Structure formats: structure tokens, C-alpha cells
Amino acid sequence: MLGERASKVKHELLIESPYFVLEDHQIERLRELKARGITVRALTNSTASNDVLPAQAGYANTRMKLLRAGLDLYELRPDSGMTRRWSLRAAGSRAALHAKTVVFDRESVWIGSFNLDPRSLTINTEIGVMIDSPEIAGQVAESMDEAASAGSAYHVTLDERGKLLWTAEKDGKVAQYHADPGTTLWHRFKLGFVRLLPIESQI
């Protein structure tokens, strides 16, 4: 249902999901939307703010595909400057994304428990509601705009060499990183190990 609704957008598709693990055919759908000139933006947790390593590993394995498909990709910073509370949950002193939300052309919005990952699709029991209201969709979209701002999220792109690049604003200045920001070498080693495991269908 979500895929069918997304295929009908005319201008913009906004996605917010704490665990964001798309299969190849879903990424291809996003590529097709971009080819039609539609803005497709997604916000998910950064490695430093994600509390589930396997889910982050599954996302990390698709990150290059997402960017090459033209997705406008953002990752929530653990020191996010967001003021909203309804989609953030405490994880020590870190911010962590919890909302599962999709906004279609700022005219309708889907909100539910469904993460955009294989586990939610085929294993878990999930629930969601579609709200056809430009007023509500616009308010949610504004909150999502704030979440993707330079003070709240890393903008993930590819540099001139085709390598991952994270860009954010820190102390009023542009900051760029070539490895998952806010993580240690040990954390990245563990993530790299889990990325090797054939567990995509379980996450």
C-alpha cells in the first residue's frame, strides 16, 4: 500500500524511519521517482544514535545504493538540536529517532509502528494509519524539515571520489567526516563485522 501510494506522488516524498533497510526493488522504485524529478528525502538514525547494531548494519549495506539512486539522505545526530519530543526517545544523553513516518506531497501522511525494513514487512505485526489532511501533513513535514537541518542531522552524500561524506553544522561552522561521525574505531569494526553476516531478511 505504501509503495503504491508513493508511486503516485507528484512533487515530494519524505521518509523518516529509525531502521531503514530497503530491498533492491524498493530502491529501484525510489530511483524511478527521482528520474521523474520528484524530491525523495529520507532521515534515519546515524550509527552513533542507532541502538540496534544489526539494523544499522543492514542500512549501511544499502547506503551507497541509496545515494546512487539519487536519494537525499540524512542521519540523525546523537547531539541533535531538535526541540520536538514526540519522535525522540532518550538513550542516555543521546538523541535517537523513533518515528516511522512518510509524507506524500505534504498532502497526506502515514504514521505507524512499521519500520522500513524486511523484519517489519515479513515477520513483525505492525500497525499504521494514513491521514489525508494537507494541514496535518504540512505540520509533520515541517517537523521533518527541522529534523533534517544541519544542526540536527548529518547530510550523507558522495564526495568527488565516490566515497561517503557526512556534512553537518557544528558551532556555526561546516563540519565534514569521511567515517561514521561520533563512533570509535571499535564501534566501526563491530559494524563492519555484522555487515558480513547474511541476516538481511531478519533485520
C-alpha positions in Angstrom: 0.0 0.0 0.0 2.8 2.4 0.9 4.6 1.6 -2.3 1.5 2.1 -4.4 0.8 5.5 -2.7 4.5 6.5 -3.2 4.3 5.8 -6.9 1.6 8.4 -7.3 3.4 11.4 -5.7 3.9 14.4 -7.9 6.5 16.5 -6.1 7.9 15.2 -2.9 8.3 12.1 -0.8 9.6 12.5 2.8 10.6 9.4 4.8 11.5 9.1 8.5 12.4 5.7 9.9 14.8 4.7 12.7 15.6 1.4 10.9 15.9 1.9 7.2 16.8 -1.3 5.2 15.3 -1.3 1.7 15.5 -4.2 -0.7 16.8 -3.7 -4.2 13.4 -3.4 -5.8 12.3 -0.8 -3.4 15.5 1.3 -4.0 14.7 1.0 -7.8 11.3 2.5 -7.1 12.9 5.5 -5.5 15.3 5.8 -8.4 12.3 5.9 -10.7 10.7 8.7 -8.7 13.9 10.7 -8.8 14.0 10.2 -12.6 10.6 11.8 -12.7 12.0 14.9 -11.0 10.5 14.1 -7.6 12.3 15.1 -4.4 12.9 12.0 -2.2 14.3 12.6 1.2 14.9 10.1 4.0 16.0 10.6 7.6 17.2 7.6 9.7 19.5 7.1 12.7 23.2 7.6 12.4 25.5 4.8 13.6 26.2 6.9 16.7 22.4 7.2 17.5 21.2 3.8 16.5 20.7 1.4 19.4 20.4 -1.8 17.2 23.7 -2.8 15.5 22.2 -5.4 13.1 19.6 -2.9 11.8 22.4 -0.3 11.3 24.5 -2.9 9.5 21.7 -3.7 7.1 21.2 0.0 6.4 24.9 0.6 6.0 25.0 -2.2 3.3 22.4 -0.2 1.3 23.7 3.3 1.8 25.8 3.5 -1.4 22.8 2.2 -3.4 20.5 4.7 -1.9 22.8 7.6 -2.8 23.5 6.3 -6.3 19.7 6.1 -6.8 19.6 9.9 -6.0 18.1 9.7 -2.6 18.6 12.8 -0.4 19.8 11.1 2.7 20.1 12.3 6.3 21.2 10.7 9.6 20.1 12.0 13.0 23.0 13.2 15.1 23.2 11.9 18.7 23.6 15.6 19.8 20.6 16.7 17.7 19.4 20.2 18.3 15.7 19.3 17.7 13.2 20.7 20.0 10.3 18.2 19.4 9.7 15.3 21.7 7.1 13.1 20.1 9.6 11.2 17.9 12.7 11.2 20.0 13.3 8.8 22.8 16.1 9.1 25.4 19.1 6.8 25.1 21.3 8.1 27.8 22.3 11.6 26.8 21.9 10.8 23.1 19.1 11.6 20.7 17.6 8.7 18.8 15.0 8.6 16.1 11.8 6.6 16.8 9.1 7.9 14.5 8.0 5.9 11.5 6.5 8.5 9.1 6.0 9.1 5.4 4.7 12.3 3.9 3.3 12.4 0.4 3.4 15.8 -1.4 2.6 17.4 2.0 -1.0 16.4 1.4 -1.2 13.1 3.3 0.9 11.4 5.9 1.4 7.8 7.1 2.3 7.2 10.7 2.7 3.8 12.4 4.9 1.2 14.0 6.2 -0.1 10.7 9.9 0.4 10.1 11.1 0.4 6.5 12.9 -2.9 6.8 12.4 -6.6 6.0 11.6 -7.6 9.6 8.6 -5.2 9.7 7.5 -6.3 6.3 7.5 -10.1 6.8 8.0 -11.0 10.5 6.6 -8.4 12.8 3.0 -7.5 13.4 2.7 -3.8 12.7 0.1 -1.0 12.5 -0.2 2.3 10.8 -2.7 5.0 9.8 -2.9 7.1 6.6 -4.2 10.6 7.2 -5.4 12.5 4.2 -5.0 16.1 5.5 -2.8 18.8 4.0 -2.9 20.6 7.3 -1.6 17.7 9.4 0.8 16.5 6.6 2.2 20.0 6.4 2.8 20.2 10.1 4.5 16.8 10.2 6.6 17.8 7.1 7.8 21.0 8.9 8.9 18.9 11.8 10.8 16.6 9.4 12.4 19.6 7.8 13.7 20.6 11.2 15.0 17.1 11.9 17.0 17.2 8.6 18.5 20.6 9.3 22.3 21.0 9.6 22.1 21.3 13.4 20.1 18.1 13.9 21.3 15.7 11.2 24.3 14.7 9.0 23.7 15.1 5.3 25.1 12.0 3.7 26.5 12.4 0.2 29.2 11.1 -2.1 32.4 13.1 -2.5 34.3 13.6 -5.7 35.9 10.2 -5.3 32.6 8.5 -4.8 33.2 7.9 -1.1 30.8 8.5 1.7 30.8 12.0 3.1 28.9 13.3 6.2 28.2 17.1 6.4 26.8 18.9 9.4 27.0 22.2 11.2 29.0 22.4 14.5 29.5 25.6 16.5 28.3 27.6 13.5 30.8 26.1 11.1 30.5 23.4 8.4 31.9 20.1 9.6 32.6 17.1 7.3 33.5 13.5 8.1 34.7 10.6 6.0 33.7 7.9 8.5 30.6 7.5 10.6 30.7 10.5 12.9 30.7 10.1 16.6 31.8 6.5 16.5 35.0 4.8 17.7 37.2 2.5 15.6 35.9 -0.4 17.7 32.3 0.5 17.0 33.0 0.7 13.3 34.8 -2.6 13.4 31.8 -4.3 15.1 29.5 -2.7 12.5 31.8 -4.0 9.7 31.7 -7.5 11.1 27.9 -7.6 11.4 27.6 -6.3 7.8 29.3 -9.5 6.6 26.5 -11.7 8.1 23.7 -13.0 5.8 20.9 -11.7 8.0 19.2 -9.1 5.8 15.8 -10.9 5.9 15.9 -10.8 9.7 16.5 -7.1 10.1 
